[in-house]
């Protein structure tokens, strides 16, 4: 499903002459093709799943956020703005992300469900969160909340 959305988005961006969308979607498709080729080496001829595509997209957003931080520190606002525009394009293909309040509530719920009490339970807590909220949670923020609750 995501593959067809990406292909359709590329066609639409080309027709609309939206340069940022065209380049960003092409980058996504190139990364997707690279992962598909790697999957073929492991015997998966169908390519990667939608869940793995979502993980790829989240990684791309994370990379761009880190780049924005570096460009801002390096006094390169034009490059930071370009990265931010790419994030906007990538996020169109991701499910709605949880707010800080929703993340905190989810972490509290998982900590309660697991009966987690100390930092030794951090691994179990994060594993349960990844299983439950794989495509819609910022795990960097969730880790901070969990550490605060368990520490």
HELIX and SHEET records of a PDB file:
HELIX    1   1 UNK A    2  UNK A   16  1                                  15    
HELIX    2   2 UNK A   19  UNK A   41  1                                  23    
HELIX    3   3 UNK A   50  UNK A   73  1                                  24    
HELIX    4   4 UNK A   77  UNK A   91  1                                  15    
HELIX    5   5 UNK A  100  UNK A  114  1                                  15    
HELIX    6   6 UNK A  119  UNK A  121  5                                   3    
HELIX    7   7 UNK A  122  UNK A  132  1                                  11    
HELIX    8   8 UNK A  139  UNK A  150  1                                  12    
END                                                                             
